[in-house]
Amino acid sequence: MLNTIYLDTETTGLDHNAEIIQLGIIDEEGRVIFDSLVKCEGDIPPEASGVHGIKKIDLVDAPTWPEIHGLSLIHISEPTRPY
């Protein structure tokens, strides 16, 4: 049986240059499987920060996308594995 999971992202914008700055994964019962801020390379436009409230300074200690990409794939493929 397949487990349903939901991905939630926040990004720096909506264009093709936008970067993921937050990734959340929850299961079908609403349990958080994974949640992390993600350090971006570019700026976060004020319009984007106005939507999600995340500013560049909030990401100073966050991992980069290459640092969490593999971990996020593990949680997508094995959603019952805790992070």
N, C-alpha and C positions, 0 to 999 in steps of 0.2 A: 504494500500500500504506500502511496506517495504522501509525503507530508507537505502541507501547504505552508509556504513562508511568504512574507511580504517584505519588500525592500522599500526603504524610505531614504531619499537623498535630499541634500541641500547643495546648491551649486552657486558658482560665482555669476551665473547668468543663464541665458537661454540659447545663445548662439553656439556655433561649432567650436569656439575656443573656450567655452565654459569648463570649469574644473569642479569635480566633486569636493566639497569641503566638510561634509558630514554623511556618514553611512550608518543606517540602522537596519537591522534585520529582526523581525519578530515572527513568532509562530502563529498558527491559526487560533490559539487560545490567548494571544496577546502578550505572551512572555517574550522578554527581550533576549534574543540569542546573541546579538552583537550590536555594539553602538560605539562609534568612534568619530571624533573630529578628524579631519584630514588636512594637513598643511598644503596650501596651494602655492604655485610658483608666481602667479600673477596677482593683481589687485582684486579686491572685492568691491564692485561698484556700490555706491550708497543705495541705489535702488534695490539691489539684491539684499544688502544688509537690512534694509527696511522691511523686507518680507520675512527673513528668518532670524534676524538679530545677531548674526555671526559677523564679527569684524576680524580683520587680519591679525590683530593682537591676540585674539582668542586662540589662534592656531600656532602660536610660537612653539609650544611644547608638543604639538600633535605630530603623529607619524605622517610620513609622506604616502602618496598613493602606492608607489612601488613597495613600501614597507608593509602595507596592510592588504594589498591585492590578493596575495596567496592565502592569507588568513581568512579573508572574506569569502573566497571560493570554497574553503573547507567548511565554513558555516552554511554556505548555500547547499553544498553537496551532502553534508551531515548535520542537519539542523538541530539535532538533539545534543550535539557536542557543546558543552559550555565553553565560553571564552575566558 
